[in-house]
Amino acid sequence: MNAKFSSLFVFATACAALLSFPGQIRAQEKGQVVEEIVARVNNSIITLSDYQKADASLHDEVAQHCQGCPPSKIDLDLKDHEKDLLRDLIDQQLFVERAKDMNINVETDLIKRLDDVRKDNKLGTLDDLQKAVEGQGLNWEEYKNQIRNSLLTQAVIRQEVGSRIDIPAPDVKAYYDAHKDEFNRPEQVDIAEIFLSTEGKSPDEITAIQARIAGYRDRVLKGEDFNVLAKRYSGGSTAADGGDLGLFEKGQLSPQLEDVVFKLDKNAVTDVIQTKTGFEVLKVVDHYQAGVQPLEKVEGEIQNKLYSQKMEPALRSYLAELREESYVTVKPGYTDSAAVPGATVIEEVPPTPDAPKKKKKMPMPKVPGA
């Protein structure tokens, strides 16, 4: 597995529910429970092996995001996240059950996500992706279910929480006026690319590649969406993100590229540029002049910041409501850091499913600050 595939797997396992179904728990033999159950969420369970897998994924994720950090820093980050490990697994299961109640179907999105993973790892078919996953000792159906649960969670959050968060224009203006120092910046360009490699190609093939990327540039100039074309045709590592390369100040790009893009305005597209490894076309997504950026330049950035500030308390409020409408049991010795008094029971978790509990219709919690 290459580095990119490994990181994608860590992302999938970190974001998705590492939950087993009751049928995966082996039967009792001679009165001994083979698999320890850590928590029960209605009729679904979280096992010790689920918990351990989530913990292992958390270690990988923290190490990946803090490469080069001293061990003490990594240990602190781990402790900060480990306290919420069981909470996050319970949250995930609550979201998955809520998605089923709402009849949300993400199978089309699942296929698209798997296909994106396939493309990122330059695999020919989904069968090739399955072989790559199983070649790492992973179960293909569990891998898909982890991604499916992540998509279900995102869908519920969008529909039940995110859609209710409003960011009024006066709030954006007030934040801008109070934090202008944040927007005092050097000249920057936000750029995206369509890239085609010429490595290992013959002269005739290189000529054909140059003609092909020139054709993509012409299509952009005629009105086609640059990001869509980048996703579909770019051979660069940024293809999955629509060719997004990010923000650059002067001195951060090669002189060959810097001399071109810093002369262009927002939405302008370069000519075809030949590099050592191929041909590329760049789009200037935005061009920020030096100094305090005008409100219209940073309005979206402020909206995202305020949205994030409102999302966390709104999400916790919504999950508290879900817990109150659910049966959550946690084994002694484990901690649900979001336990709701009277709703979460700390007791030995029975090894067999309980009878389904009829749920009340969920009221939508008020969004703080909205």
N, C-alpha and C positions, 0 to 999 in steps of 0.2 A: 504494500500500500504506500503510495507516495505521500508527501507531506500534506498536500492539499486534501487528499481523501481522508487522512487521519483527522485533520482539523474539522472537516465536515462531519465526521462521525462523532467527534467529541461534542460538536454543536448539537447534533440531533439527539444524542443521549442526554445532554444537559438540559435541553429545552423540553424534551418529551417525557411522558410518564413512563417510568421503568416499573410498570405494574404487571403482575401476573393475573391470570384468570383462575377461578377456583379449580377448574379442571386440570390446571398445571401442577397443583399440589398433590404430591404422591400420597397414597392412602396410608393410614396408620397401620403399622405392623407390630403385633405383639404389644399393643398399647402405647407405642412410641410414635410421636408426631415427627415425621422426617423433616418437614419444613416449618420453621418458626414463623408465626404470623405476628407482625409488629403492630399493625393497625387494621381496622376495618372501617370502610366508608360505605354505609348501607350494605349492599350485598357483594361489594368488591373488597379485595384485600390487598394489603401491602406486606410483602414477606421480608424476612431478613435478607434474603439474597437480592431482592429489589432495592432495599436500603443500601446494601453494600455496593451494588452496581452504581447507584446514584452517587455514593460517596467517592467511588473510584473515578467517576466522570468529573466530579467536582475537583478532585485533585489535579486531574489532567487539565481542566479548564483554567484553574488558577495558575498552574505552572506555565501554561501557554500564554496567558495574558500578562504574566509578570516575568518574562524571560530575562535572565540576567540579574534578577532581584536577589538579595541575600536571603538565606534560609529563614532568618528571623521574620522578614517581611512576608514571605510566603506563608509561614506558620500563622501569622496574625490574620492574614486574609482568609486562610482556611477556617480558623476558629470563628471568624466573623460570619462566614457563610454556613458553616456546619450547624450552627444553632438553629437554623431555619430549614434544615434538610428534610425532616419529616413533614414540617408544615408545607413545603413546596410539593411534596409527593401527594399529600392530602388535597391541597389546592387543585393539583392537576386532575385528580380523580373527580373532584366536585365539578370542575369545568367539563370534563368528558361526559359525566352523567347529565349535566345541564344541557349540553349540546344535543344529547339523545332526546331529552324532553322537548327540545325546540325543533326536532327533526332536521338538524343541520347535516348536510352531506358534503364531504370534502374529497370524495374519491377522485374527481377530476383534478383538483388541486394537488392531490397526492401524486398522481401520475406525472403532472408537470414538475413537481419538486424532485421526484426521482429522476426525471429526464434531465433536469438541470444538473443534478449530481453526476449523472452519466456524462454530460457534455463537459463539465468542469474537469473530469478525470480522463477525457478523451477516450471514452469507451464506445464501442460500436453500437451496442444494443442494451436494452434493459436486462437481457439474459446475461450479458457480460458483467453488468453491475452486480447482479445477483451472485455470480461466481466470485467476484472480487470481495463482496461482503462475506460470503460463506468461507472464502479462502482465509479470512481473518478469524475463523472460528465462531462467527456470529450467525444467529438464526435469521434467515431472510424475512420470515413473517413477523418476528419480533421487531426487526429493524424497521419494516414498513409501519407497524403499529405504533412505534415510538413517534415517527414522523406524523402519522395520522392524528394521534392524540395532541401533538403540538399544534397542528392546523385547526383541530376542533377548539382547542383552548383559545387560539388567536381569534377565531370566528366569534366565540361567545364574548370575549373582551370587547371586540369591535362593536358588536350589536347591542350588548347589554350595558356597557360602561362607556366606551369611547365615544359612541354616538350621542351620549347625553352631556358630554363635556363641551361647554361653550367658552370661547375666548373672545370677549367683547373687544371691539376696537379701542375703547378708552383704556382698557387694561394694558393693551400693547403699547399705546402711547405713553402711559404712565411709567411702564417699565423702561422704555427707551429713554425718557427724560431723566430717570433716576440712575441709569447705568450707562451713560454715554461713554465713559472711559472704556467700557467693554468693546465699543465699536470704533475706537480710534486705532486704525490698522494701516500697515504699509500697503502699497499697491499690490493687488493680488489678481490672479486669474483662476477661474474655476473651469476646468477643461474636461472633455471626454474624447475618446478615441475610437476609431475603427482601424484595426491593425491586421495585416496579413504577412505571415512570415515567408521569407525566401531562403531560409537556411536549408542547405542540401539540394537546392533546386538547380536545374540546368538553365542556361541562358534563355532558351525558348520558354521555359516554364516561368521564369522571372518576368519576361515580357507579358505573358498572359496574366500573371498576378497583378502587374501594374495596371493593365487595362481593366481588370475586374474591379479593383478598388477605385479607379477613376469613375467607373460606372456607378458605384455606390455613392460617390460624391455628387455626381450629376443628379441622382435620385433625391438626395437631400436638398439640393438647390431647387428642385422642382416641387418640393413640399413634403416629401416623405419624412417620417420621424427618425431623427438621427439615432435615438436610443433603441428603437425597435430594430433598425438595420444592424446596429452594433451587436445586439443580443443574438440576432439570427446569423450574421455573417462574420463578425470579428473573430480572429484567431488569438486574440490577446487574453490575458488572465482576467481582464476587466469585463469580458463579454457578458457574464451573468448579471452584472450591475449596469447594463446598458452602456458600457464603455467608460463609466465614470472614473476619472483619474484623481479628482479632488482639487483642493486649493494649492496654489503655488505662489511664492513670492519671487522677486527677482533674485537670481543666484541659485535657485533650487532646480532649475531645468537646465538641460544642455544648451549651450549658446545657439545651436542650430534651431532648437524649438523656441527658445526664449525670444530670439530676435523676431520671430514670426508672430507668436500669440499675443505678446504685450502691445503689438501695434493694432490689434483687432478689437472691435466693439463686441458687446454682448450678442450672442447668437450667430456670430460670423463663423465661417468654415474656411479652413486653410486649403491650399492646393495639396495635391498628393506629395508627401514628404518621404524621401528615401532615407532609411537609416542603415546601420550595419547589419541588422537582422531582418529587415523587411520594408514594407511600405505602410504608411499610416496617414489618415486624415484626422485632423483635430477640430473640435468644435469648442468655441469659447462660450461656455454655458453662462458665465457672468464675468464682468470685468470691474473690479473694485478699485477706485482711485485712492491714493493715500489720504489719510485724515479720518475724521469722524464720518462714518458712513451715514448717508441719509436714511430716514426711517423706511422708505419704500424698498431699500436694498436689503434691510435686515428684518423686515416685518415677519417673513416666514420663519426665520431663525428664532425670533422672540416668541411667536405662536407655539413653536415646538417646545421651547423651554417652559412656557406657562402650562402647556398641555401636560408635560411630564410631571410638573409640580402638582397638578390636580389629579393626575391619574393614580398615583400611589395610594393616597387616602381613599379615593373613590373605589379603587379595586379592593382594598382591605375591608371597606364597609360592605361592599357587595358580597365578598366571601364570608363575612360574618353572618350575613343573612342566609347564605347557602348552608353554613354550618348549623344554624338554628333550625333549618328545615330538613336536616339530615341526621342520620344515626352514625356518630363517629366514636369509635372505641380505640383507645391507645393502650398498649401493653406497658405496665409499670417499668420504669427505667428508661423510657423514651419520652421525648418532649415534643408536643405540638405547640410551637411558640405563638400560634394564633388561636389557641383553644378558646372557645366561648364558654364562660361559666354556665353550667346547667345543660350545655349542649354536647360537650366533649366529655366522655366517660373514661376514667383511668382505671382499667381493670384487666384481668387476664382475658385475652381475646379468644373466644371460642373457636375451635378449628373447623366448624361447619357453618355455612351461611345462615343468617337469620331470615325470617320471613320478610318479604318486601314491606317497606313502610310507605304508606300513601303520603305523597307530598302535597303540601298546599301550593297554590299559585304564588310564585315569588314576586313580592313587591319590589319596585326599583328604588334603591336607596337614593337619598338626596346627595348630590355631588357637592362637596365642600367648595365654596367660593364661586360656584357657577351662578 
